[in-house]
């Protein structure tokens, strides 16, 4: 009896590999916002942490969406990926973009939490201190997921 192939796990070429969705930037950004907002928001509600619930929809999900947009748009490069981004190993590309995004997000978090209250009339607030953690962690997750998703679609579409 011949084996039955599952259409959900077989791509059109029939190589038996899981078919990947095409990389569509607006979907990636929407997912990058919704996933952490739901997860962190749920955790905030369950644990009774009101500040986490608020941060879930603002600094956590907002950072994830912005980073997903920036990284995804840079990787797409107008529909033509840069040659080196497809030639470099997936892990190396992800690590490089991860260091850049987390460094920028950590700098922005430090700036908001330390520099703004010291040099402007903005008073120190607990939500400002959260930014030092929320921004880099959100940037790390969004960068990793978007880079790996993009790379899986470019590798799959290569002849």
GUSE-973672 format. One record per residue: residue number from 0; x, y, z of N, C-alpha, C in turn; residue in three letters. Coordinates in steps of 0.02 Angstrom, whole numbers, plus 50000, padded with zeros to 5 digits. Each point is the difference from the previous one (the first is absolute). Layout:
// residues N
[NUM, [X, Y, Z], [X, Y, Z], [X, Y, Z], "Ala"],
...
// end
This chain:
// residues 159
[0, [50043, 49941, 50000], [49957, 50059, 50000], [50045, 50062, 50000], "Unk"],
[1, [49989, 50047, 49953], [50043, 50060, 49997], [49987, 50046, 50059], "Unk"],
[2, [50053, 50034, 50021], [49995, 50048, 50056], [49960, 50061, 49979], "Unk"],
[3, [49960, 50025, 50044], [49960, 50059, 49986], [50039, 50060, 50023], "Unk"],
[4, [50008, 50048, 49955], [50038, 50061, 50018], [49952, 50052, 50027], "Unk"],
[5, [50021, 50031, 50053], [49962, 50053, 50032], [50014, 50065, 49963], "Unk"],
[6, [49949, 50032, 49969], [50013, 50062, 49962], [50025, 50057, 50043], "Unk"],
[7, [49987, 49998, 50065], [50024, 50054, 50044], [50075, 49997, 50010], "Unk"],
[8, [50030, 49941, 49993], [50072, 49994, 50012], [50040, 49990, 49936], "Unk"],
[9, [49967, 50003, 49943], [50035, 49991, 49937], [49994, 50064, 49959], "Unk"],
[10, [50056, 50026, 49976], [49996, 50060, 49959], [49982, 49981, 49928], "Unk"],
[11, [49991, 50050, 49958], [49977, 49988, 49931], [50051, 49960, 49959], "Unk"],
[12, [50062, 50005, 50018], [50051, 49962, 49964], [49998, 49927, 50020], "Unk"],
[13, [49965, 49984, 50054], [49992, 49932, 50021], [50063, 49970, 50033], "Unk"],
[14, [50042, 50040, 50028], [50062, 49976, 50030], [49989, 49973, 50070], "Unk"],
[15, [49938, 49999, 50024], [49987, 49973, 50066], [50018, 50046, 50057], "Unk"],
[16, [50016, 50061, 49984], [50019, 50050, 50050], [49940, 50043, 50017], "Unk"],
[17, [49996, 50022, 50061], [49944, 50043, 50020], [50000, 50064, 49959], "Unk"],
[18, [49944, 50016, 49972], [49993, 50061, 49960], [49998, 50060, 50046], "Unk"],
[19, [50038, 50052, 49983], [50001, 50059, 50042], [49958, 50054, 49968], "Unk"],
[20, [49968, 50039, 50043], [49961, 50056, 49976], [50047, 50051, 49969], "Unk"],
[21, [49977, 50037, 49951], [50043, 50053, 49972], [50010, 50055, 50052], "Unk"],
[22, [50056, 50034, 49995], [50016, 50054, 50046], [49964, 50063, 49978], "Unk"],
[23, [49948, 50018, 50037], [49962, 50060, 49986], [50008, 50045, 50061], "Unk"],
[24, [50030, 50058, 49988], [50022, 50043, 50056], [49944, 50020, 50047], "Unk"],
[25, [49943, 50020, 49974], [49947, 50023, 50044], [49975, 49944, 50046], "Unk"],
[26, [50000, 49938, 49975], [49981, 49943, 50043], [50051, 49988, 50055], "Unk"],
[27, [50063, 50007, 49982], [50053, 49990, 50049], [49996, 50053, 50055], "Unk"],
[28, [49986, 50062, 49981], [49994, 50055, 50048], [49939, 49990, 50045], "Unk"],
[29, [49945, 49980, 49970], [49939, 49988, 50039], [50011, 49943, 50050], "Unk"],
[30, [50032, 49947, 49978], [50015, 49944, 50045], [50049, 50022, 50055], "Unk"],
[31, [50049, 50041, 49981], [50049, 50024, 50048], [49967, 50044, 50053], "Unk"],
[32, [49946, 50033, 49984], [49964, 50039, 50050], [49954, 49955, 50042], "Unk"],
[33, [49960, 49959, 49965], [49948, 49962, 50034], [50027, 49947, 50048], "Unk"],
[34, [50051, 49963, 49979], [50024, 49945, 50041], [50026, 50022, 50068], "Unk"],
[35, [50046, 50049, 50004], [50022, 50020, 50067], [49946, 50037, 50039], "Unk"],
[36, [49957, 50036, 49966], [49946, 50035, 50035], [49954, 49950, 50035], "Unk"],
[37, [49983, 49946, 49964], [49957, 49949, 50031], [50036, 49962, 50055], "Unk"],
[38, [50062, 49980, 49988], [50036, 49960, 50050], [50016, 50041, 50063], "Unk"],
[39, [50029, 50058, 49991], [50018, 50041, 50058], [49937, 50028, 50034], "Unk"],
[40, [49950, 50017, 49961], [49937, 50025, 50028], [49966, 49947, 50043], "Unk"],
[41, [50000, 49938, 49975], [49971, 49945, 50038], [50039, 49988, 50064], "Unk"],
[42, [50066, 50001, 49994], [50041, 49991, 50060], [49987, 50055, 50051], "Unk"],
[43, [49992, 50062, 49976], [49986, 50055, 50045], [49933, 49993, 50035], "Unk"],
[44, [49950, 49976, 49964], [49934, 49990, 50029], [50001, 49943, 50051], "Unk"],
[45, [50031, 49944, 49981], [50002, 49942, 50044], [50038, 50014, 50064], "Unk"],
[46, [50055, 50036, 49995], [50041, 50014, 50060], [49979, 50063, 50036], "Unk"],
[47, [49953, 50037, 49972], [49976, 50061, 50032], [50048, 50059, 49995], "Unk"],
[48, [50045, 49998, 49951], [50047, 50055, 49990], [49972, 50049, 49949], "Unk"],
[49, [49969, 50052, 50023], [49969, 50049, 49956], [50051, 50033, 49954], "Unk"],
[50, [50060, 50014, 50025], [50051, 50032, 49959], [50022, 49954, 49942], "Unk"],
[51, [50002, 49935, 50011], [50017, 49953, 49946], [49944, 49998, 49948], "Unk"],
[52, [49939, 50003, 50022], [49943, 50000, 49954], [50002, 50061, 49955], "Unk"],
[53, [50015, 50058, 50028], [50005, 50061, 49961], [50060, 49998, 49954], "Unk"],
[54, [50057, 49978, 50026], [50061, 49996, 49960], [49992, 49950, 49943], "Unk"],
[55, [49959, 49949, 50009], [49991, 49949, 49948], [49975, 50032, 49935], "Unk"],
[56, [49955, 50047, 50006], [49972, 50031, 49940], [50036, 50063, 49978], "Unk"],
[57, [50047, 50023, 50040], [50036, 50062, 49982], [50073, 49985, 49985], "Unk"],
[58, [50042, 49999, 50051], [50072, 49994, 49987], [50020, 49932, 49974], "Unk"],
[59, [49970, 49946, 50023], [50020, 49933, 49979], [49977, 49987, 49928], "Unk"],
[60, [49935, 50003, 49988], [49974, 49985, 49933], [50019, 50055, 49950], "Unk"],
[61, [50001, 50062, 50023], [50018, 50054, 49954], [50071, 49994, 49976], "Unk"],
[62, [50046, 49984, 50045], [50070, 49990, 49981], [50006, 49942, 49952], "Unk"],
[63, [49965, 49946, 50014], [50003, 49941, 49957], [49976, 50017, 49929], "Unk"],
[64, [49946, 50037, 49995], [49973, 50018, 49934], [50047, 50046, 49962], "Unk"],
[65, [50027, 50050, 50034], [50046, 50047, 49967], [50063, 49964, 49976], "Unk"],
[66, [50028, 49958, 50043], [50061, 49963, 49982], [49985, 49951, 49943], "Unk"],
[67, [49944, 49966, 50003], [49981, 49954, 49946], [49994, 50037, 49933], "Unk"],
[68, [49971, 50059, 50002], [49994, 50040, 49939], [50069, 50021, 49974], "Unk"],
[69, [50041, 50027, 50044], [50065, 50024, 49978], [50045, 49944, 49974], "Unk"],
[70, [50003, 49945, 50036], [50042, 49944, 49979], [49972, 49967, 49937], "Unk"],
[71, [49934, 49990, 49999], [49969, 49970, 49941], [50008, 50042, 49938], "Unk"],
[72, [49990, 50065, 50006], [50008, 50045, 49942], [50073, 50001, 49977], "Unk"],
[73, [50046, 50000, 50047], [50071, 50000, 49981], [50019, 49935, 49965], "Unk"],
[74, [49975, 49944, 50026], [50015, 49935, 49969], [49969, 49994, 49930], "Unk"],
[75, [49939, 50024, 49994], [49967, 49995, 49934], [50035, 50043, 49948], "Unk"],
[76, [50024, 50057, 50020], [50039, 50045, 49956], [49964, 50011, 49933], "Unk"],
[77, [49937, 50018, 50002], [49962, 50014, 49939], [49986, 49938, 49959], "Unk"],
[78, [49996, 49942, 50031], [49985, 49940, 49964], [50062, 49962, 49976], "Unk"],
[79, [50057, 50032, 49999], [50063, 49968, 49980], [50046, 49997, 50061], "Unk"],
[80, [50008, 49941, 50030], [50044, 49997, 50058], [50073, 50013, 49981], "Unk"],
[81, [50036, 50029, 50047], [50072, 50010, 49989], [50032, 49932, 49994], "Unk"],
[82, [50049, 49993, 49956], [50031, 49935, 49988], [50030, 49970, 50063], "Unk"],
[83, [50033, 50041, 50040], [50034, 49972, 50059], [49951, 49975, 50052], "Unk"],
[84, [49939, 50028, 50003], [49952, 49977, 50050], [49974, 49930, 49985], "Unk"],
[85, [50003, 49979, 49938], [49980, 49932, 49983], [50059, 49952, 49998], "Unk"],
[86, [50061, 50028, 49995], [50060, 49958, 49997], [50027, 49982, 50069], "Unk"],
[87, [49992, 50045, 50048], [50024, 49990, 50068], [49957, 49946, 50033], "Unk"],
[88, [50028, 49957, 50042], [49960, 49951, 50035], [49944, 50033, 50041], "Unk"],
[89, [49945, 49966, 50004], [49940, 50026, 50034], [50015, 50022, 50071], "Unk"],
[90, [50037, 49960, 50037], [50015, 50016, 50070], [50044, 50063, 50004], "Unk"],
[91, [50048, 50007, 49955], [50044, 50059, 50001], [49960, 50063, 49984], "Unk"],
[92, [49957, 49997, 49950], [49959, 50058, 49983], [49955, 50019, 50058], "Unk"],
[93, [49968, 49951, 50030], [49956, 50013, 50056], [50039, 50030, 50059], "Unk"],
[94, [50058, 49973, 50014], [50041, 50026, 50056], [50022, 50072, 49987], "Unk"],
[95, [50021, 50014, 49939], [50022, 50068, 49983], [49943, 50050, 50008], "Unk"],
[96, [49942, 49985, 49972], [49943, 50045, 50006], [49976, 50005, 50072], "Unk"],
[97, [50006, 49945, 50037], [49980, 49999, 50070], [50043, 50048, 50041], "Unk"],
[98, [50064, 49998, 49991], [50045, 50044, 50037], [49985, 50073, 49984], "Unk"],
[99, [49989, 50015, 49937], [49984, 50069, 49980], [49934, 50024, 50030], "Unk"],
[100, [49948, 49959, 49993], [49933, 50021, 50025], [49998, 50005, 50076], "Unk"],
[101, [50030, 49951, 50034], [49999, 50002, 50073], [50043, 50057, 50026], "Unk"],
[102, [50056, 50013, 49968], [50042, 50057, 50020], [49963, 50066, 49992], "Unk"],
[103, [49966, 50009, 49944], [49962, 50062, 49989], [49943, 50006, 50050], "Unk"],
[104, [49964, 49945, 50012], [49944, 50001, 50047], [50023, 50012, 50071], "Unk"],
[105, [50056, 49970, 50019], [50027, 50010, 50068], [50022, 50073, 50008], "Unk"],
[106, [50031, 50028, 49949], [50019, 50071, 50003], [49940, 50045, 50007], "Unk"],
[107, [49948, 49985, 49962], [49939, 50040, 50005], [49967, 49992, 50068], "Unk"],
[108, [49999, 49939, 50026], [49972, 49988, 50067], [50038, 50037, 50054], "Unk"],
[109, [50067, 49998, 49996], [50041, 50037, 50048], [49986, 50075, 49994], "Unk"],
[110, [49998, 50025, 49938], [49988, 50071, 49989], [49935, 50022, 50032], "Unk"],
[111, [49947, 49961, 49988], [49935, 50018, 50027], [49998, 49996, 50077], "Unk"],
[112, [50032, 49949, 50027], [49997, 49990, 50073], [50048, 50044, 50039], "Unk"],
[113, [50058, 50015, 49974], [50050, 50038, 50037], [50007, 50072, 49978], "Unk"],
[114, [50010, 50010, 49937], [50017, 50066, 49974], [49940, 50047, 50001], "Unk"],
[115, [49942, 49977, 49978], [49941, 50044, 49998], [49982, 50030, 50067], "Unk"],
[116, [49992, 49961, 50054], [49983, 50031, 50064], [50055, 50047, 50027], "Unk"],
[117, [50062, 49986, 49984], [50055, 50041, 50025], [50008, 50066, 49962], "Unk"],
[118, [49979, 50002, 49938], [50011, 50059, 49958], [49937, 50034, 49974], "Unk"],
[119, [49943, 49975, 50017], [49937, 50030, 49978], [49952, 50003, 50060], "Unk"],
[120, [49944, 50034, 49992], [49952, 50003, 50055], [49960, 49936, 50010], "Unk"],
[121, [50014, 49947, 49962], [49964, 49937, 50008], [50023, 49967, 50066], "Unk"],
[122, [49953, 49988, 50045], [50020, 49969, 50064], [50014, 49925, 49991], "Unk"],
[123, [50039, 49973, 50047], [50014, 49928, 49999], [49936, 49962, 50018], "Unk"],
[124, [49984, 49952, 49959], [49940, 49959, 50011], [50020, 49927, 49994], "Unk"],
[125, [49962, 49955, 50031], [50015, 49929, 49995], [49999, 49974, 49928], "Unk"],
[126, [49955, 50027, 49959], [49996, 49976, 49931], [50063, 50018, 49960], "Unk"],
[127, [50034, 50054, 50019], [50063, 50016, 49967], [50053, 49947, 50015], "Unk"],
[128, [50002, 49976, 50062], [50048, 49948, 50018], [49986, 49934, 49962], "Unk"],
[129, [49937, 49986, 49987], [49982, 49939, 49962], [50029, 50001, 49930], "Unk"],
[130, [50010, 50059, 49972], [50024, 50004, 49931], [50069, 49970, 49991], "Unk"],
[131, [50041, 50002, 50053], [50068, 49971, 49995], [49997, 49925, 49988], "Unk"],
[132, [49947, 49968, 50021], [49991, 49927, 49989], [49955, 49987, 49940], "Unk"],
[133, [49942, 50035, 49998], [49950, 49987, 49948], [50027, 50010, 49929], "Unk"],
[134, [50036, 50054, 49989], [50023, 50015, 49932], [50050, 49949, 49974], "Unk"],
[135, [50054, 49984, 50035], [50047, 49951, 49972], [49971, 49930, 49993], "Unk"],
[136, [49959, 49978, 50048], [49971, 49933, 49995], [49952, 49996, 49941], "Unk"],
[137, [49959, 50051, 49992], [49953, 50001, 49943], [50037, 50003, 49934], "Unk"],
[138, [50053, 50040, 49998], [50040, 50006, 49938], [50033, 49933, 49984], "Unk"],
[139, [50025, 49965, 50051], [50033, 49936, 49989], [49951, 49949, 49970], "Unk"],
[140, [49942, 49995, 50030], [49951, 49951, 49975], [49976, 50017, 49930], "Unk"],
[141, [49983, 50063, 49988], [49976, 50019, 49934], [50053, 49991, 49946], "Unk"],
[142, [50061, 50020, 50015], [50054, 49993, 49951], [50012, 49927, 49983], "Unk"],
[143, [50004, 49958, 50050], [50012, 49929, 49988], [49945, 49969, 49959], "Unk"],
[144, [49939, 50011, 50018], [49943, 49969, 49965], [49995, 50025, 49928], "Unk"],
[145, [50004, 50065, 49991], [49994, 50028, 49932], [50058, 49978, 49955], "Unk"],
[146, [50060, 50000, 50027], [50057, 49980, 49960], [49995, 49926, 49980], "Unk"],
[147, [49983, 49958, 50047], [49993, 49929, 49983], [49942, 49988, 49952], "Unk"],
[148, [49945, 50034, 50010], [49943, 49993, 49953], [50019, 50023, 49930], "Unk"],
[149, [50032, 50058, 49996], [50020, 50026, 49934], [50049, 49953, 49967], "Unk"],
[150, [50049, 49977, 50038], [50050, 49957, 49971], [49971, 49933, 49977], "Unk"],
[151, [49951, 49974, 50036], [49969, 49938, 49979], [49961, 50008, 49935], "Unk"],
[152, [49973, 50058, 49988], [49964, 50011, 49937], [50048, 50013, 49942], "Unk"],
[153, [50057, 50031, 50012], [50047, 50012, 49946], [50036, 49936, 49982], "Unk"],
[154, [50014, 49958, 50048], [50033, 49937, 49986], [49953, 49953, 49963], "Unk"],
[155, [49936, 50001, 50020], [49951, 49956, 49968], [49986, 50021, 49928], "Unk"],
[156, [50006, 50064, 49985], [49984, 50024, 49933], [50059, 49994, 49952], "Unk"],
[157, [50059, 49984, 50026], [50059, 49993, 49957], [49994, 49936, 49959], "Unk"],
[158, [50023, 50001, 49937], [49997, 49939, 49960], [50050, 49949, 50022], "Unk"],
// end
